[in-house]
């Protein structure tokens, strides 16, 4: 029992009595939470209970009482304690919570609880060996799934974490998110902590504490309670003045009171007023606990064992501590007996040990001379790994050793970093790699370590990636040719993800010029074209398109040369293998397809290129969604090209595969957000507006979690605003755009849909025709200069025509007819139908009806159901013939309802009523 716990505890009583001094409110609150959780009507009523207070005020005692009551009420209790020495051990708290109960599941139960997440969560909780690199958010999502499944089979559940301020950041990040979900489950989440969180996790602390349903800040004890503790320890003879001095010296802190009373007992001090002069000195000794204090108290042999134990944290294996302090079994056993007798250590289940109070562990650790501490950490690193605990545990000891240029240490730290990445802990990997750099590594290895450090942060911190990769590329003993090319590509990716696309393209072009001919150079040249293609502005768009076509022809020649070489010389040479692995030809085919799509060239040419990038109708491995050769952008634009060409079957296959691939891999960050975005765009294009809204909101939530301003954020806000407007919720679309500052200045990366065009449409919806006209005119000029004439991605011409029609009707008709011409050039029914519908809006009624009839014919052959419904309703409004108008409106209303376009359906209904009234009037006349 912890010192603060025993000090705060009184004589006890029945189960419903409060056994702790001055903690009645805290315990009563816990009892109410447990009662609410376990009542039949309370299923799903989770709560977050937080106890805060300075060290030694009895938080552990209160949490122990919560644990006791939850257990007696039939709860499954999951308990963990943060460790001061284990803050840098990823998922240390999570493993304590869930490993025992998960390991005890049957194979069938385990399969049900883990579901599809076993390969992702298993390594993080220590039940499976690490595999490939995982996305941290994916691990957190997997833990949510597993805990939810566990709760359903073991409910009600109490999750208790003591010393949360020492929890590792990975566990703390998961807890902060799970606290939200816990409210929907029969889970009591009870946490105890000091207000001493490191700066890097303060946002997580605030997120947890502000969400607390019940929060209690423990206060020091009053004089009467301290007097009760004094007399319980020293006897009823303790005088009031003595008790009062104990309270004054300890400020009512239960732990310090216990420590002082132990010193009083050791010194055989009489608890009378005449002895009060010695209390302050005894309290200073008890509070300070210097090396001299401990040596006097427990002796040098037990001291060394205590030092070793303090390094191991919250779950101490006696055999491992003995090896670290070089004590044999008998000596170690005697040390343990002495430390238990002196109230330093106590036993736990399974023969393990723990410190009686965290403050004692801190004091013992800090009493070590620095040289001794460093040396023992070195021994602990070796012995921890020898004991089978792995580099994930051993690496935290390596971080505490002094650099000495040891290649073995560098190698271990690099392997530990890989294991950290494989459980979704990139920050821990970066700590290991930074320590490896300070070792330092051999000159010829330094660039590789910097490269690994840069890549470790690619998913979470692009700025760190940029800095470290630049250092790796500038190192005197540089990277090998293949690794250098990869480092340049990763650097360009990080720049692109930081909204620095121009710099990304330039880096690839400059490095390509320095690279000898071969697949490496070709990959960099393709990367240059890829990043340039995603820029929102390009002064030489048409020229770049021509150069891309020329490069494609050159690449075809290179590929044929490799094929002839293989036929003549037998097995493929390394360059040929790389050519095939990198999928250069497929990558260029995708880029050319995208280029033709944006230029509005006939769909058959674009589709032919798209099909050439899909041998056997499937994505090649080099273009796979989780393949790091090119990233997710290439399969993404391939799917969008199919979507804009009305080949939604192909687009659906690709986007469904993207969602599945990222969910299986546990990539729940930007990658999965992009897959949701693409799926939402597909649903919008096909007129499944409710599904589109759902997917786009998922994408936006992920984008907001990553941070504002990232390309995904712009894409998700734009596509969602367009969807809300289609559903008839124009005010909500406008508010969404305002809330997320969707407008100029625009990002350097192109947005789906085109950001300036959509912003102009929003201005038009708001009634700002002049502002819309100016915005759409500027957008069109920029797009025309670049040669981008796609009327699906950027339908600026048709909407500009609507904006200027009241004041410039002739210009409006010219603009709208130009949009139709461009749409016909693409040969895509949805593009032609939409352009005809917008063109009809700026013509008089007879001509409008002709145009709308054409629009309906094209759109009914396309997958664009919402556009089809719009055209039918517009046609019904334009037709003079009442029966034909009603037929069009009936069809449009039915289709709008199927699409989830409630506003359009309501409009069609109003027009039908009006047409009915008009028909009755004519009949009566």
Residue pairs with C-beta under 8 A, 6 or more apart in sequence:
1 9
1 61
1 64
1 346
1 356
2 60
2 61
2 64
2 255
2 356
2 357
2 358
3 56
3 254
3 255
3 258
3 259
3 343
3 356
3 357
3 359
3 360
4 55
4 56
4 57
4 58
4 59
4 60
4 61
4 253
4 254
4 255
4 258
4 357
5 58
5 60
5 61
5 64
5 254
6 61
6 258
7 58
7 229
7 254
7 255
7 257
7 258
8 20
8 21
8 22
8 23
8 57
8 58
8 61
8 221
8 254
9 19
9 20
9 21
9 61
10 19
10 20
10 21
10 228
10 232
11 19
11 232
12 19
13 19
15 69
15 72
16 31
18 24
18 27
18 28
19 27
19 65
20 26
20 27
20 58
20 61
20 62
20 65
21 221
21 225
21 228
21 229
21 254
22 219
22 221
22 222
22 225
23 58
23 61
23 62
23 65
23 218
25 216
26 51
26 62
26 216
26 218
27 62
27 65
27 66
29 49
29 214
29 216
30 49
30 62
30 65
30 66
30 69
30 190
31 69
33 47
33 49
33 188
33 190
33 213
33 214
34 66
34 69
34 70
34 73
34 75
34 158
34 188
35 42
35 73
36 42
36 45
36 47
37 45
37 46
37 47
37 70
37 73
37 75
37 156
37 158
37 186
37 187
37 188
38 73
38 74
38 75
38 156
42 156
42 186
43 155
43 186
44 184
44 185
44 186
45 186
46 182
46 183
46 184
46 185
46 186
46 187
46 188
46 189
47 182
47 183
47 188
47 189
47 213
47 214
48 179
48 182
48 183
48 189
48 191
48 208
48 211
48 212
48 213
48 214
49 66
49 188
49 189
49 190
49 191
49 212
49 213
49 214
49 215
49 216
50 190
50 191
50 192
50 193
50 208
50 209
50 212
50 214
50 215
50 216
51 59
51 62
51 63
51 190
51 191
51 192
51 193
51 215
51 216
51 217
51 218
52 59
52 192
52 193
52 194
52 195
52 209
52 215
52 216
52 217
52 218
53 59
53 194
53 217
53 218
53 219
54 194
54 195
54 218
54 253
55 194
55 255
55 358
55 359
56 253
56 254
56 255
56 256
56 357
56 359
57 218
57 219
57 220
57 253
57 254
57 255
58 218
58 254
58 255
59 162
59 192
59 193
59 194
59 218
60 162
60 163
60 192
60 357
61 254
62 192
62 216
62 218
63 160
63 162
63 190
63 192
66 158
66 160
66 190
67 77
67 79
67 158
67 160
70 77
70 158
70 160
70 188
71 77
71 158
73 156
74 156
75 156
75 157
75 158
75 188
76 101
76 150
76 154
76 155
76 156
76 157
76 158
77 157
77 158
77 160
78 97
78 98
78 101
78 157
78 158
78 159
78 160
79 96
79 97
79 160
79 161
79 162
80 93
80 94
80 96
80 97
80 160
80 161
80 162
80 167
80 171
81 93
81 96
81 161
81 162
81 163
81 314
82 92
82 93
82 161
82 162
82 163
82 164
82 165
82 166
82 167
82 168
82 314
83 89
83 92
83 163
83 166
83 313
83 314
84 163
84 166
84 313
84 358
84 361
84 362
84 365
85 310
85 311
85 312
85 313
85 361
85 365
85 396
86 92
86 166
86 168
86 313
86 314
86 396
87 166
87 167
87 168
87 169
87 198
88 168
88 395
88 396
88 399
88 428
88 431
89 168
89 313
89 392
89 393
89 396
89 428
90 124
90 168
90 169
90 170
90 171
90 392
90 420
90 423
90 424
90 425
90 428
91 124
91 125
91 126
91 168
91 170
91 171
91 423
91 425
92 167
92 168
92 171
92 313
93 161
93 167
93 168
93 171
93 172
93 175
94 124
94 125
94 143
94 170
94 171
94 174
95 125
95 126
96 314
96 315
97 159
97 161
98 125
98 143
98 146
98 147
98 150
99 125
99 126
99 127
101 150
101 154
102 110
102 113
102 125
102 127
102 146
102 150
103 127
105 113
109 153
110 118
111 118
112 149
112 153
113 146
113 149
113 150
113 153
114 121
114 122
114 146
114 149
115 145
115 146
115 149
116 663
116 664
117 141
117 142
117 145
117 146
117 666
118 128
119 128
119 131
119 666
120 134
120 138
120 139
120 142
120 424
120 665
120 666
121 139
121 142
121 143
121 145
121 146
122 128
123 129
123 130
123 131
123 134
123 422
123 423
124 134
124 139
124 142
124 143
124 170
124 423
124 424
124 425
125 143
125 146
130 392
130 418
130 419
130 422
130 423
131 422
132 422
132 665
133 421
133 422
134 421
134 422
134 423
134 424
134 665
134 666
134 667
135 424
135 459
135 665
135 666
135 667
135 668
135 669
135 671
136 170
136 173
136 424
136 425
136 426
136 459
136 460
136 669
137 668
137 669
137 702
137 705
138 424
138 665
138 666
138 667
138 668
138 669
138 672
139 170
139 174
139 423
139 424
139 666
140 173
140 174
140 177
140 424
140 668
141 666
141 668
142 666
143 174
143 178
144 174
144 177
144 178
144 181
147 178
148 181
148 185
150 157
151 157
151 185
151 186
151 187
155 185
155 186
155 187
156 186
156 187
156 188
157 185
157 186
157 187
157 188
158 187
158 188
158 190
159 182
159 187
159 188
159 189
159 190
160 190
160 191
161 167
161 175
161 190
161 191
161 192
162 192
163 192
163 193
163 194
163 358
164 172
164 175
164 191
164 192
164 193
164 208
165 193
165 194
165 195
165 196
165 197
165 205
166 358
167 175
169 200
169 201
169 204
169 427
170 424
170 425
170 427
170 428
172 201
172 204
172 205
173 201
173 204
175 189
175 191
175 204
175 208
176 204
176 207
176 208
178 189
179 189
179 207
179 208
179 211
180 211
182 189
183 213
191 208
193 205
197 204
197 205
209 215
219 252
220 251
220 252
220 253
221 229
221 247
221 252
221 253
221 254
221 257
222 247
222 252
223 243
223 244
223 247
223 252
225 252
226 243
226 246
226 247
226 250
226 252
226 257
227 238
227 240
227 243
227 244
227 246
227 247
229 254
229 257
229 258
229 261
230 238
230 242
230 243
230 246
230 257
230 261
230 271
231 238
231 243
233 258
233 261
233 264
233 265
234 261
234 264
234 265
234 271
235 271
237 271
238 271
238 272
239 271
239 272
239 273
241 272
241 273
241 276
242 271
242 272
242 273
242 275
242 276
242 279
243 271
245 276
245 279
246 257
246 260
246 261
246 279
247 257
249 260
249 279
249 280
249 283
250 256
250 257
250 260
250 283
255 357
255 359
256 283
256 286
256 287
259 283
259 286
259 287
260 279
260 282
260 283
260 286
262 286
262 343
263 282
263 283
263 285
263 286
264 271
264 279
264 282
267 278
267 282
269 275
269 278
269 282
285 293
289 360
289 363
289 364
289 367
290 367
291 367
291 368
291 369
293 367
294 303
294 306
294 363
294 364
294 367
295 303
297 342
298 306
298 338
298 339
298 342
298 344
299 338
301 327
301 331
301 334
301 335
301 338
302 334
302 335
302 338
302 339
302 342
303 367
304 325
304 326
304 327
304 335
305 321
305 322
305 325
305 327
305 332
305 335
305 336
305 339
306 335
306 339
306 344
306 345
306 364
307 325
307 364
307 365
307 367
307 368
307 372
307 373
307 376
308 320
308 321
308 322
308 324
308 325
308 376
308 380
309 316
309 321
309 339
309 345
309 353
309 355
309 361
309 364
310 355
310 361
310 364
310 365
310 368
311 324
311 365
311 376
311 377
311 380
311 397
312 320
312 321
312 324
312 380
314 354
315 348
315 352
315 354
316 345
316 352
316 353
316 354
317 352
317 353
317 387
318 332
318 333
318 336
318 351
318 352
318 353
319 332
319 387
320 383
320 384
320 387
321 332
321 353
322 328
322 329
322 331
322 332
323 383
323 387
324 376
324 379
324 380
324 383
325 332
325 376
327 335
336 345
336 353
339 345
340 346
340 347
343 356
344 355
344 356
344 360
344 364
345 353
345 354
345 355
345 356
346 353
346 354
346 355
346 356
347 353
348 354
355 361
355 364
365 373
368 376
373 400
374 400
374 401
374 402
377 397
377 398
377 400
377 401
378 397
378 401
380 394
380 397
381 394
381 395
381 397
381 398
381 401
381 412
382 394
384 393
384 394
384 397
385 391
385 393
385 394
385 412
390 419
391 412
391 415
391 416
391 419
392 416
392 419
392 420
392 423
394 412
394 416
395 412
395 413
395 416
395 420
395 428
395 432
398 409
398 412
398 413
398 416
398 432
398 435
399 431
399 432
399 435
401 409
403 438
403 439
403 440
404 439
405 439
405 440
406 439
407 441
407 442
407 445
409 436
409 439
410 436
410 439
410 440
410 441
410 442
410 445
410 449
413 432
413 433
413 435
413 436
413 439
414 432
414 433
414 436
414 449
414 452
416 429
416 432
417 428
417 429
417 430
417 432
417 433
417 436
417 452
417 456
418 429
420 426
420 428
420 429
420 432
421 429
421 456
424 666
426 456
426 457
426 459
426 460
426 461
427 460
429 456
430 453
430 456
430 457
430 464
433 449
433 452
433 453
433 456
434 453
436 449
437 446
437 449
437 450
437 453
440 446
441 448
441 449
443 476
443 477
444 477
446 475
446 477
447 472
447 473
447 475
447 477
447 478
447 479
448 472
448 479
448 483
450 468
450 469
450 471
450 472
450 475
451 468
451 469
451 472
451 479
451 483
451 487
453 464
453 468
453 472
454 464
454 465
454 466
454 467
454 468
454 469
454 471
454 472
454 487
454 490
454 491
454 494
455 465
455 469
455 490
457 464
457 465
457 468
458 465
458 490
458 493
458 494
459 669
459 670
460 669
462 494
462 495
462 497
462 498
463 494
463 498
465 490
465 491
465 494
466 491
466 494
466 495
466 498
469 487
469 490
469 491
469 494
470 491
472 479
472 487
473 479
473 484
473 487
473 488
473 491
478 484
479 487
481 515
481 516
481 520
482 520
482 578
484 511
484 520
485 511
485 515
485 520
485 523
485 524
488 507
488 508
488 511
488 524
488 527
489 508
489 523
489 524
489 527
491 504
491 507
492 504
492 505
492 507
492 508
492 527
492 531
493 504
493 631
495 501
495 503
495 504
495 507
496 504
496 531
496 534
496 749
497 670
497 710
497 711
499 709
499 710
499 711
499 747
499 748
499 749
500 748
501 531
501 532
501 534
501 535
501 748
501 749
502 535
502 748
504 531
505 528
505 531
505 532
505 535
508 524
508 525
508 527
508 528
508 531
509 524
509 525
509 528
511 524
512 521
512 524
512 525
512 528
515 521
515 524
518 575
518 578
519 575
519 578
519 579
519 582
519 584
520 578
522 555
522 558
522 579
522 582
522 584
523 582
523 584
525 551
526 551
526 584
526 587
526 588
526 591
527 630
529 544
529 547
529 548
529 551
529 588
529 591
530 587
530 591
530 630
530 633
530 634
532 538
532 544
533 544
533 591
533 594
533 595
533 637
534 633
534 749
534 750
535 748
535 749
535 750
536 746
536 747
536 748
536 749
536 750
536 751
536 755
537 748
537 782
537 786
538 544
538 786
541 785
541 786
541 787
541 788
542 786
542 787
545 595
545 599
545 787
548 588
548 591
548 592
548 595
549 592
551 588
552 588
552 589
552 592
555 584
555 585
555 588
556 585
558 579
559 579
559 584
559 585
562 572
562 575
562 576
562 579
565 573
565 576
566 572
566 576
572 580
581 622
581 629
582 622
582 629
583 620
583 621
583 622
583 623
583 629
583 630
586 612
586 613
586 615
586 620
586 622
586 623
587 613
587 622
587 623
587 630
587 634
589 609
589 610
589 612
589 613
590 609
590 610
590 613
590 623
590 634
590 635
590 637
590 638
590 641
591 634
591 637
592 609
593 606
593 607
593 609
593 610
593 613
593 637
593 638
593 641
594 637
594 638
594 640
594 641
596 605
596 606
596 609
597 606
597 640
597 641
597 644
597 645
597 790
597 793
598 788
598 789
598 790
598 793
599 787
599 788
599 789
599 790
600 788
600 789
600 790
600 791
600 822
600 823
600 825
600 826
601 825
601 826
602 825
602 826
602 827
603 645
603 646
603 826
603 827
603 828
604 827
606 641
606 645
607 641
607 642
607 645
607 647
610 638
610 641
610 642
610 645
610 647
610 650
613 620
613 623
613 638
614 620
614 638
614 650
619 625
619 635
619 654
619 657
621 627
622 629
622 630
623 629
623 630
623 634
623 635
623 638
624 635
624 661
625 632
625 635
625 657
625 658
625 661
625 662
625 671
625 675
626 661
626 662
626 665
626 667
626 671
632 658
632 671
632 674
632 675
635 654
635 658
636 658
636 674
636 678
638 654
639 650
639 651
639 654
639 655
639 658
639 678
639 682
640 651
640 678
640 681
640 752
642 648
642 650
642 651
642 654
643 651
643 681
643 682
643 685
644 790
644 792
644 793
644 828
644 831
645 826
645 828
646 828
646 829
646 830
646 862
646 863
646 864
648 682
648 685
648 686
648 863
651 678
651 682
652 682
654 678
655 675
655 678
655 679
655 682
656 679
658 674
658 675
658 678
658 679
659 672
659 675
659 676
659 679
661 675
662 668
662 671
662 672
662 675
663 672
668 702
669 702
669 705
669 706
670 702
670 703
670 706
670 710
670 712
672 702
673 698
673 699
673 702
673 703
673 706
673 712
673 716
674 699
674 712
674 715
676 695
676 696
676 698
676 699
676 702
677 695
677 696
677 699
677 712
677 715
677 716
677 719
677 752
679 695
680 691
680 692
680 693
680 694
680 695
680 696
680 698
680 699
680 716
680 719
680 720
680 723
681 692
681 696
681 719
681 752
682 692
683 689
683 691
683 692
683 695
684 692
684 696
684 719
684 722
684 723
684 726
684 866
685 830
685 863
685 864
686 863
686 864
686 865
687 863
687 864
687 865
687 866
687 867
687 868
687 869
687 895
687 898
687 899
687 901
688 865
688 899
688 900
689 723
689 726
689 727
689 866
689 899
689 900
689 901
690 727
690 900
692 719
692 723
693 720
693 723
693 724
693 727
693 900
696 716
696 719
696 720
696 723
697 720
699 712
699 715
699 716
699 719
699 720
700 713
700 716
700 717
700 720
702 712
703 710
703 712
703 713
703 715
703 716
703 717
704 713
706 712
706 713
707 713
708 740
709 747
711 747
711 749
711 751
713 740
714 742
714 746
714 747
714 749
714 751
714 755
715 751
715 752
717 736
717 737
717 740
717 742
718 742
718 751
718 752
718 753
718 755
718 758
719 752
719 753
720 733
720 736
721 733
721 734
721 736
721 737
721 742
721 758
721 762
722 733
722 753
722 758
722 761
724 730
724 732
724 733
724 736
725 733
725 761
725 765
726 866
726 899
726 901
726 904
727 900
727 901
727 902
727 903
728 901
728 902
728 903
728 904
728 906
729 903
730 765
730 903
733 762
733 765
734 762
734 765
734 766
736 742
737 743
737 759
737 762
742 755
742 758
742 759
742 762
743 759
744 756
744 759
746 755
746 756
747 755
751 758
752 793
753 793
753 794
754 779
754 783
754 793
754 794
754 796
756 775
756 776
756 778
756 779
756 782
756 796
757 776
757 779
757 794
757 795
757 796
757 799
759 775
760 771
760 772
760 773
760 775
760 776
760 779
760 796
760 799
760 800
760 803
761 772
761 776
761 799
763 771
763 772
763 775
764 772
764 799
764 802
764 803
769 803
769 804
769 806
772 799
772 800
772 803
773 800
773 803
773 804
776 796
776 799
776 800
776 803
777 800
779 794
779 796
780 796
780 797
780 800
783 789
783 794
783 796
788 794
789 822
789 825
790 826
790 831
791 797
791 798
791 819
791 822
791 823
791 826
791 831
791 834
791 835
792 826
792 828
792 830
792 831
792 834
795 819
795 834
795 835
795 838
797 815
797 816
797 818
797 819
797 822
797 835
798 815
798 816
798 819
798 834
798 835
798 838
798 839
798 841
799 838
800 815
801 811
801 812
801 813
801 815
801 816
801 819
801 838
801 839
801 841
801 842
802 812
802 838
802 841
802 842
804 811
804 812
804 815
805 812
805 841
805 842
809 842
812 842
813 839
813 842
813 843
815 842
816 835
816 838
816 839
816 841
816 842
816 843
817 839
819 835
819 838
819 839
820 832
820 835
820 836
820 839
822 835
823 831
823 832
823 834
823 835
823 836
824 832
826 832
828 862
829 858
829 859
829 861
829 862
830 858
830 859
830 862
830 863
830 864
830 867
832 855
832 858
833 854
833 855
833 856
833 857
833 858
833 859
833 862
833 864
833 867
833 868
833 871
834 855
834 859
834 864
834 867
836 851
836 852
836 854
836 855
836 858
836 871
837 851
837 852
837 855
837 859
837 867
837 870
837 871
837 874
839 851
840 847
840 848
840 849
840 851
840 852
840 855
840 874
840 878
841 848
841 874
843 851
845 878
845 880
846 880
848 874
848 878
849 875
849 878
849 879
849 880
852 871
852 874
852 875
852 878
853 875
855 871
855 874
855 875
856 868
856 871
856 872
856 875
856 888
859 867
859 868
859 871
860 868
862 868
865 895
865 898
865 899
866 896
866 899
866 901
866 904
868 895
869 892
869 895
869 896
869 899
869 901
869 904
870 892
870 904
871 892
872 888
872 889
872 891
872 892
872 895
873 888
873 889
873 892
873 893
873 896
873 904
873 907
873 908
873 911
875 885
875 888
875 892
876 885
876 886
876 887
876 888
876 889
876 892
876 908
876 911
876 912
876 915
877 885
877 889
877 911
879 885
879 888
882 915
882 918
882 919
882 922
885 911
885 915
886 912
886 915
886 916
886 919
889 908
889 911
889 912
889 915
890 908
890 912
892 904
892 908
893 905
893 908
893 909
893 912
896 902
896 904
896 905
896 908
897 905
